[in-house]
Amino acid sequence: MNDLQNHNNGPLIAVTGATGFVGTEVVRHARAAGLRVRAIVRDSKRARAWGERESVELVCGDVLEAASLAGAFVGVSAVVHLVGIVVENGRNTFERVHTDATRNVVNAAKQAGVRRYVHLSALGTRTNSLSRYHQTKWAAEECVRQSGLAWTIFRPSVIYGPGDKSINVLAKVIRWLPFVPVLGNGNAKVQPVSVLVVAQAVVGALKNDASVGKTYDLCGPVAFTWNELYDKLLVFYGLQKPKRHLPLSMARLQAVVLEKLLPNPLFTRDQLLMIVEDNAGDPQPAVHDFCLELETFEAGIQRYLTR
């Protein structure tokens, strides 16, 4: 048993990004597992009601500002770092939010004497990626690997669940447009994973010393193409609509305009680099080490998408 399990009063963990889509589910799983949670938030007043509802301790801190994290991790048994973005906005660039923020969190954890560290990266992260999203995720992983901490890294595929900004958005588009818009040929593979599985794995790693120093894919049981994903959503809604493929050359021109006009564009040039790549992995190591029960994509969306 590790020191997290030996804590008589319930071990205390710190979670960054705790109020986000993945973070809220991780917090719920952590509390259900008997862990006490310290949520690192930028505005404790705005998060107060949420903190009281989830029975978590709130500590002010901004992962983009190293000085604000001084003392944030004192007394915790582990740090879970979940902060990440898919679209850049103002000061929130990939380099700052993925790489610099990770470095700030790692350094603050080491200064506080924390041993255990769990990091959320992304499937597809690698050294030779063309997208800045994956490049900065890789740089963040390298920071973690070289930290000297007892780390575990998770690389999830597209995460779906209540409040997600991926499958929910696609579902709305499919329901309300007379056709299904597809970027490119739609033949790249994707392997969506439920937010419940991600949270179970993250919390499971905190009580599993065998996961230290390992990097895990988090993905569904089966990979399928984007075209097939749209087909699954059409079947779910009982719809029959034609697909309209937008050539990537045209999509790039649209992305330039969207990036300039909207704070949260529907798609960006960086995302177009990723959408032509397979986003699939091997879920079995995580399934084995954390006793995960994977569900099909069809079963997963049945639980939360509204018809």
C-alpha positions in Angstrom: 0.0 0.0 0.0 1.3 3.5 -0.8 1.2 6.5 1.4 -2.1 7.7 -0.1 -3.8 4.5 1.2 -2.2 4.7 4.6 -3.6 8.1 5.5 -6.1 7.6 8.3 -8.2 10.7 7.8 -8.4 10.4 4.0 -5.5 11.6 1.9 -5.6 15.1 0.5 -4.9 15.6 -3.2 -4.7 18.8 -5.2 -6.4 19.1 -8.6 -5.9 21.8 -11.2 -8.7 22.4 -13.7 -11.0 20.9 -11.1 -14.0 23.0 -12.2 -13.7 22.0 -15.8 -15.5 19.2 -17.8 -13.0 16.5 -16.9 -12.1 18.0 -13.5 -15.6 17.9 -12.1 -15.8 14.2 -12.8 -12.4 13.5 -11.4 -13.3 15.4 -8.2 -16.5 13.3 -7.9 -14.6 10.1 -8.3 -11.9 11.2 -5.9 -14.5 12.1 -3.2 -16.3 8.8 -3.8 -13.0 7.0 -3.3 -12.5 8.7 0.1 -10.0 11.3 -1.0 -10.1 14.8 0.2 -9.7 17.3 -2.6 -8.0 20.7 -2.8 -9.1 22.5 -5.9 -6.7 25.1 -7.3 -9.0 27.9 -8.8 -8.4 31.3 -10.1 -11.4 32.8 -8.4 -12.5 31.2 -5.2 -15.6 33.4 -4.9 -17.0 32.2 -8.2 -16.2 28.7 -7.3 -17.5 28.8 -3.7 -21.0 27.3 -4.4 -19.4 24.5 -6.5 -16.8 23.8 -3.7 -19.5 23.6 -1.1 -21.6 21.3 -3.2 -18.7 18.9 -3.9 -17.2 19.3 -0.4 -13.8 20.4 -1.6 -11.3 22.9 -0.3 -10.6 25.9 -2.5 -7.2 27.5 -2.9 -6.6 30.5 -5.2 -3.9 29.9 -7.8 -3.3 30.5 -11.5 -1.2 27.8 -13.2 0.0 30.5 -15.7 1.5 32.5 -12.8 4.2 30.5 -10.9 4.2 32.9 -7.9 0.5 32.3 -7.3 1.1 28.6 -6.7 3.5 29.1 -3.8 2.1 27.1 -0.9 -0.8 25.8 -3.0 0.4 22.2 -2.7 1.7 22.1 0.9 0.3 19.2 2.8 -1.1 17.3 -0.2 -0.2 13.7 -1.0 -0.5 14.1 -4.8 -1.1 16.6 -7.5 -3.4 16.0 -10.4 -2.8 18.4 -13.3 -5.8 18.6 -15.8 -5.5 22.0 -17.3 -5.5 22.2 -21.1 -7.1 24.0 -24.0 -8.1 23.1 -27.5 -8.4 26.7 -28.9 -6.1 29.5 -28.1 -7.5 32.8 -26.9 -5.5 35.8 -25.9 -2.9 35.0 -23.3 -4.1 31.4 -23.3 -1.7 30.0 -25.9 -0.8 26.4 -26.2 2.7 27.1 -25.1 1.6 28.9 -21.9 -1.3 26.7 -20.9 0.2 23.3 -21.8 4.0 23.7 -21.4 4.6 26.7 -19.1 1.7 25.9 -16.8 2.9 22.3 -16.4 6.4 23.5 -15.6 4.9 25.9 -13.0 2.8 23.1 -11.4 5.7 20.6 -11.4 8.0 23.1 -9.7 5.4 24.1 -7.1 4.8 20.4 -6.4 8.5 19.7 -5.9 8.9 22.8 -3.7 6.0 21.6 -1.5 7.6 18.2 -1.1 4.9 16.4 -3.1 6.0 13.0 -4.4 3.0 11.8 -6.6 1.9 13.5 -9.8 -0.7 12.6 -12.3 -0.8 14.4 -15.7 -3.5 14.6 -18.4 -2.0 14.9 -21.9 -3.6 13.9 -25.2 -3.7 10.9 -27.6 -1.5 11.7 -30.6 1.1 13.5 -28.6 4.6 12.8 -30.0 7.9 14.4 -30.9 7.2 14.8 -34.7 3.7 16.2 -34.6 2.8 18.9 -37.1 0.2 20.5 -34.7 1.3 23.0 -32.1 -1.3 21.5 -29.8 0.5 18.1 -29.8 3.9 19.7 -29.8 3.2 21.7 -26.6 1.6 18.6 -25.0 4.8 16.7 -25.8 6.9 19.5 -24.2 4.7 19.3 -21.1 5.1 15.5 -21.0 8.9 15.9 -21.2 8.8 18.3 -18.3 6.9 15.7 -16.3 9.2 12.9 -17.2 12.3 14.9 -16.2 10.8 16.2 -13.0 12.0 13.5 -10.6 8.4 13.1 -9.3 6.5 9.7 -9.2 4.5 10.5 -12.3 1.8 8.9 -14.4 0.7 10.3 -17.7 -2.6 9.7 -19.4 -3.3 10.4 -23.1 -7.1 10.4 -23.7 -8.7 10.4 -27.2 -11.8 12.7 -27.7 -13.5 12.7 -24.3 -17.3 12.7 -24.3 -19.9 13.1 -21.6 -22.3 15.7 -20.2 -21.1 19.2 -21.0 -18.4 18.1 -23.5 -17.6 20.6 -26.3 -16.9 18.0 -28.9 -19.6 15.3 -29.4 -22.3 17.6 -28.0 -21.5 20.2 -30.6 -21.4 17.7 -33.4 -24.8 16.3 -32.3 -26.3 19.8 -32.4 -24.9 20.4 -35.9 -26.3 17.1 -37.1 -29.7 17.7 -35.7 -30.2 21.2 -37.0 -28.5 21.3 -40.4 -30.1 19.7 -43.5 -26.8 17.9 -44.1 -23.8 16.6 -42.2 -20.7 18.8 -42.7 -17.4 16.8 -42.7 -14.0 18.4 -42.7 -11.8 16.6 -45.3 -12.6 13.0 -46.4 -13.6 11.9 -42.8 -11.6 8.7 -43.1 -9.2 9.4 -40.2 -9.9 7.2 -37.2 -11.0 8.3 -33.7 -11.6 6.3 -30.5 -13.8 8.4 -28.2 -13.6 7.7 -24.5 -16.2 8.4 -21.7 -15.3 11.1 -19.2 -16.3 8.5 -16.6 -13.5 6.2 -17.7 -10.9 9.0 -17.7 -11.9 10.0 -14.1 -11.7 6.4 -13.0 -8.3 6.0 -14.4 -6.9 9.2 -13.0 -8.2 8.4 -9.5 -7.1 4.8 -9.9 -3.6 5.8 -10.6 -3.3 7.6 -7.2 -3.7 4.2 -5.5 -1.6 2.2 -7.8 2.1 2.5 -7.5 2.6 0.1 -10.4 1.4 3.0 -12.7 4.4 5.2 -11.7 6.6 6.1 -14.6 4.0 4.9 -17.2 2.1 6.6 -20.0 -1.3 5.2 -20.8 -3.7 5.7 -23.7 -7.3 6.3 -22.7 -9.7 5.4 -25.4 -12.8 3.5 -26.2 -12.9 -0.2 -27.1 -13.1 0.3 -30.9 -11.7 2.9 -33.3 -13.8 4.1 -36.2 -13.7 6.9 -38.8 -15.2 10.3 -38.4 -17.6 9.3 -41.2 -18.7 6.4 -39.0 -19.0 8.6 -36.0 -21.4 10.9 -37.8 -23.3 7.8 -38.9 -23.6 6.6 -35.3 -25.1 10.0 -34.3 -27.5 9.9 -37.2 -28.7 6.5 -36.1 -29.0 7.7 -32.5 -31.4 10.5 -33.7 -33.1 8.4 -36.2 -32.1 10.7 -39.0 -31.1 10.3 -42.6 -29.0 13.2 -44.0 -26.4 13.4 -46.7 -22.8 14.2 -45.8 -21.1 17.2 -47.4 -17.3 17.0 -47.4 -15.5 20.4 -47.1 -12.1 20.2 -48.9 -9.2 20.9 -46.5 -7.9 23.7 -48.7 -11.2 25.5 -48.4 -11.5 24.7 -44.7 -8.1 26.3 -44.0 -9.3 29.5 -45.6 -12.4 29.5 -43.5 -10.4 28.7 -40.4 -8.2 31.8 -40.9 -11.4 33.9 -41.0 -13.0 32.1 -38.0 -9.8 32.5 -35.9 -9.8 36.3 -36.5 -13.5 36.9 -35.9 -14.4 34.5 -33.1 -12.9 33.9 -29.6 -14.0 30.2 -29.9 -14.0 29.3 -33.6 -15.8 26.1 -34.7 -12.4 24.8 -36.0 -8.9 26.2 -36.4 -6.0 25.6 -38.7 -4.2 23.6 -36.0 -7.2 21.3 -35.5 -7.3 20.7 -39.3 -3.7 19.3 -39.0 -4.9 16.9 -36.4 -8.2 15.8 -37.9 -6.5 14.1 -40.9 -4.5 12.0 -38.5 -5.7 8.8 -36.8 -6.5 9.5 -33.1 -6.6 5.9 -31.9 -4.6 3.9 -29.3 -4.4 0.8 -27.2 -6.8 0.9 -24.1 -5.8 -2.5 -22.7 -2.8 -1.4 -20.4 -5.1 1.1 -18.7 -8.0 -1.4 -18.6 -5.7 -4.0 -16.9 -4.0 -1.6 -14.4 -7.1 0.3 -13.3 -9.8 -2.4 -13.8 -11.7 -0.1 -16.3 -14.9 -1.2 -17.9 -15.1 0.2 -21.4 -18.4 0.8 -23.1 -19.2 1.3 -26.7 -19.6 4.8 -28.1 -23.3 4.0 -28.8 -23.9 3.0 -25.2 -22.1 6.0 -23.9 -24.0 8.6 -25.8 -27.3 6.9 -24.8 -26.6 8.0 -21.2 -26.3 11.7 -21.9 -27.3 12.9 -25.3 -30.9 14.2 -25.5 -33.0 13.2 -28.4 
